[in-house]
Amino acid sequence: MGAAEQYVIDEKGNKVASILPITEYQHLKEDLHDLAMVAERRDEGTMSRADLKKRVL
């Protein structure tokens, strides 16, 4: 994390939220999206290189 970490605390001093720079938040969202796509496609079969070449070309 490039910037100093910042937190929102409750009346007892417990951390209840964190404040992130918007760019870091966007990167985290992208990472979550990528992980969701991997999980969604986890059960897909594999393809041979020859079949891939046929499909692409």
Distance bins in CASP14 RR format, pairs under 12 A and 6 or more apart:
PFRMAT RR
TARGET T0000
AUTHOR 0000-0000-0000
RMODE 2
METHOD distances of the structure
MODEL  1
1 18 0 0 0 0 1 0 0 0 0 0 0
1 19 0 0 0 0 0 1 0 0 0 0 0
1 20 1 0 0 1 0 0 0 0 0 0 0
1 21 0 0 0 0 1 0 0 0 0 0 0
1 23 0 0 0 0 0 1 0 0 0 0 0
1 24 1 0 0 1 0 0 0 0 0 0 0
1 25 0 0 0 0 0 1 0 0 0 0 0
1 27 0 0 0 0 0 1 0 0 0 0 0
1 28 0 0 0 0 0 1 0 0 0 0 0
2 20 0 0 0 0 0 1 0 0 0 0 0
2 21 1 0 0 1 0 0 0 0 0 0 0
2 23 0 0 0 0 1 0 0 0 0 0 0
2 24 1 0 0 1 0 0 0 0 0 0 0
2 27 0 0 0 0 0 1 0 0 0 0 0
3 18 0 0 0 0 0 1 0 0 0 0 0
3 19 0 0 0 0 1 0 0 0 0 0 0
3 20 0 0 0 0 1 0 0 0 0 0 0
3 21 1 0 1 0 0 0 0 0 0 0 0
3 22 0 0 0 0 0 1 0 0 0 0 0
3 23 0 0 0 0 1 0 0 0 0 0 0
3 24 0 0 0 0 1 0 0 0 0 0 0
3 25 0 0 0 0 0 1 0 0 0 0 0
4 18 0 0 0 0 0 1 0 0 0 0 0
4 19 0 0 0 0 1 0 0 0 0 0 0
4 20 0 0 0 0 0 1 0 0 0 0 0
4 21 0 0 0 0 0 1 0 0 0 0 0
5 15 0 0 0 0 1 0 0 0 0 0 0
5 17 0 0 0 0 0 1 0 0 0 0 0
5 18 1 0 0 1 0 0 0 0 0 0 0
5 19 0 0 0 0 1 0 0 0 0 0 0
5 20 0 0 0 0 1 0 0 0 0 0 0
5 21 0 0 0 0 0 1 0 0 0 0 0
5 24 0 0 0 0 0 1 0 0 0 0 0
6 15 0 0 0 0 0 1 0 0 0 0 0
6 17 0 0 0 0 1 0 0 0 0 0 0
6 18 1 0 0 1 0 0 0 0 0 0 0
6 19 1 0 1 0 0 0 0 0 0 0 0
6 20 0 0 0 0 1 0 0 0 0 0 0
6 21 0 0 0 0 1 0 0 0 0 0 0
6 24 0 0 0 0 0 1 0 0 0 0 0
7 13 0 0 0 0 1 0 0 0 0 0 0
7 14 0 0 0 0 1 0 0 0 0 0 0
7 15 1 0 1 0 0 0 0 0 0 0 0
7 16 1 0 0 1 0 0 0 0 0 0 0
7 17 1 0 0 1 0 0 0 0 0 0 0
7 18 1 0 1 0 0 0 0 0 0 0 0
7 19 1 0 0 1 0 0 0 0 0 0 0
7 20 0 0 0 0 0 1 0 0 0 0 0
8 14 0 0 0 0 1 0 0 0 0 0 0
8 15 1 0 0 1 0 0 0 0 0 0 0
8 16 1 0 1 0 0 0 0 0 0 0 0
8 17 1 1 0 0 0 0 0 0 0 0 0
8 18 1 0 0 1 0 0 0 0 0 0 0
8 19 1 0 0 1 0 0 0 0 0 0 0
8 20 0 0 0 0 0 1 0 0 0 0 0
9 15 1 0 1 0 0 0 0 0 0 0 0
9 16 1 0 0 1 0 0 0 0 0 0 0
9 17 0 0 0 0 1 0 0 0 0 0 0
9 18 0 0 0 0 0 1 0 0 0 0 0
9 19 0 0 0 0 0 1 0 0 0 0 0
10 16 1 0 1 0 0 0 0 0 0 0 0
10 17 0 0 0 0 1 0 0 0 0 0 0
18 24 0 0 0 0 0 1 0 0 0 0 0
18 25 0 0 0 0 1 0 0 0 0 0 0
18 28 0 0 0 0 0 1 0 0 0 0 0
19 25 0 0 0 0 1 0 0 0 0 0 0
20 26 0 0 0 0 1 0 0 0 0 0 0
20 27 0 0 0 0 1 0 0 0 0 0 0
20 28 1 0 0 1 0 0 0 0 0 0 0
20 29 0 0 0 0 0 1 0 0 0 0 0
21 27 0 0 0 0 1 0 0 0 0 0 0
21 28 0 0 0 0 0 1 0 0 0 0 0
22 28 0 0 0 0 0 1 0 0 0 0 0
22 29 0 0 0 0 0 1 0 0 0 0 0
23 29 0 0 0 0 0 1 0 0 0 0 0
23 30 0 0 0 0 0 1 0 0 0 0 0
24 30 0 0 0 0 0 1 0 0 0 0 0
24 31 0 0 0 0 0 1 0 0 0 0 0
25 31 0 0 0 0 0 1 0 0 0 0 0
25 32 0 0 0 0 0 1 0 0 0 0 0
26 32 0 0 0 0 0 1 0 0 0 0 0
26 33 0 0 0 0 0 1 0 0 0 0 0
27 33 0 0 0 0 0 1 0 0 0 0 0
27 34 0 0 0 0 0 1 0 0 0 0 0
28 34 0 0 0 0 0 1 0 0 0 0 0
28 35 0 0 0 0 0 1 0 0 0 0 0
29 35 0 0 0 0 0 1 0 0 0 0 0
29 36 0 0 0 0 0 1 0 0 0 0 0
30 36 0 0 0 0 0 1 0 0 0 0 0
30 37 0 0 0 0 0 1 0 0 0 0 0
31 37 0 0 0 0 0 1 0 0 0 0 0
31 38 0 0 0 0 0 1 0 0 0 0 0
32 38 0 0 0 0 0 1 0 0 0 0 0
32 39 0 0 0 0 0 1 0 0 0 0 0
33 39 0 0 0 0 0 1 0 0 0 0 0
33 40 0 0 0 0 0 1 0 0 0 0 0
34 40 0 0 0 0 0 1 0 0 0 0 0
34 41 0 0 0 0 0 1 0 0 0 0 0
35 41 0 0 0 0 0 1 0 0 0 0 0
35 42 0 0 0 0 0 1 0 0 0 0 0
36 42 0 0 0 0 0 1 0 0 0 0 0
37 44 0 0 0 0 0 1 0 0 0 0 0
38 44 0 0 0 0 0 1 0 0 0 0 0
45 51 0 0 0 0 0 1 0 0 0 0 0
46 52 0 0 0 0 1 0 0 0 0 0 0
47 53 0 0 0 0 1 0 0 0 0 0 0
47 54 0 0 0 0 1 0 0 0 0 0 0
47 55 1 0 0 1 0 0 0 0 0 0 0
47 56 0 0 0 0 0 1 0 0 0 0 0
48 54 0 0 0 0 1 0 0 0 0 0 0
48 55 0 0 0 0 0 1 0 0 0 0 0
49 55 0 0 0 0 0 1 0 0 0 0 0
49 56 0 0 0 0 0 1 0 0 0 0 0
50 56 0 0 0 0 0 1 0 0 0 0 0
50 57 0 0 0 0 0 1 0 0 0 0 0
51 57 0 0 0 0 0 1 0 0 0 0 0
END
